[in-house]
Amino acid sequence: MPFSRMGIWKIIDAAVRDAGIQKKVSPHTFRHSFATHLLEGWADLRVVQEMLGHADIVTTEIYTHIDWEYLREVHRSFHPRYKKDRH
């Protein structure tokens, strides 16, 4: 039997309360985190768009707004031409 919209909310609410989390958590929080983690792991933006069911890629770009400074640091850590002593 499929979950209802409110059934999902109740499950999340109980898990958040049991874990002692003080922040607001919703089903959207999981959806956003899922998309962000995929993009941080270098998933293709079009694949993430398809998984989220967005008609427009712009919606996916806005929706996920990944941490660009984090990506810069990853790039600096692994790019062979980046000289750490210069910066």
C-alpha positions in Angstrom: 0.0 0.0 0.0 1.5 3.4 -0.9 2.2 6.0 1.7 0.0 9.1 1.9 1.4 12.6 1.9 0.5 13.0 5.6 1.8 9.5 6.4 5.3 10.6 5.2 5.1 13.8 7.2 4.2 11.7 10.4 7.1 9.3 9.8 9.6 12.2 9.3 8.2 14.1 12.3 8.5 11.1 14.6 12.1 10.3 13.4 13.2 14.0 13.9 11.6 14.2 17.3 13.2 10.8 18.4 16.6 12.0 17.1 16.3 15.2 19.1 16.8 17.4 16.0 15.7 20.9 16.6 15.8 22.1 13.0 12.7 22.1 10.8 12.8 18.9 8.6 10.3 18.1 5.9 10.0 15.7 2.9 11.4 18.6 0.9 14.5 18.6 3.1 15.3 15.0 2.0 14.6 15.8 -1.6 16.9 18.9 -1.5 19.6 16.9 0.3 19.4 14.1 -2.2 19.8 16.4 -5.2 22.6 18.3 -3.5 24.6 15.2 -2.6 24.2 13.9 -6.1 25.6 17.1 -7.6 28.4 17.3 -5.0 29.3 13.7 -6.2 29.5 15.1 -9.8 26.3 13.5 -11.0 25.1 14.9 -14.4 22.7 17.8 -13.9 20.3 16.3 -16.6 20.1 13.0 -14.7 19.3 14.9 -11.5 16.7 16.9 -13.4 15.1 13.7 -14.6 15.1 12.1 -11.2 13.4 15.1 -9.6 10.9 15.3 -12.5 11.7 18.9 -13.4 10.5 20.1 -16.8 13.1 22.9 -17.0 16.8 22.5 -16.2 16.8 26.0 -14.6 14.5 24.7 -11.9 17.0 22.0 -11.1 19.9 24.5 -11.0 18.1 26.8 -8.6 16.7 24.0 -6.5 20.0 22.4 -5.8 22.3 25.5 -5.3 25.3 23.5 -4.3 28.2 25.0 -2.3 30.5 26.5 -5.0 33.3 27.1 -2.5 33.2 23.4 -1.6 33.6 22.6 -5.3 36.5 25.0 -5.7 38.3 23.4 -2.8 37.8 19.9 -4.3 39.1 21.2 -7.7 42.1 22.8 -6.0 42.8 19.6 -4.1 43.0 17.4 -7.2 43.8 19.5 -10.2 47.5 18.8 -11.2 48.2 22.4 -12.3 47.0 24.0 -9.1 50.0 25.1 -7.1 49.2 25.3 -3.4 52.3 27.3 -2.6 51.0 30.1 -5.0 47.9 30.7 -2.9 
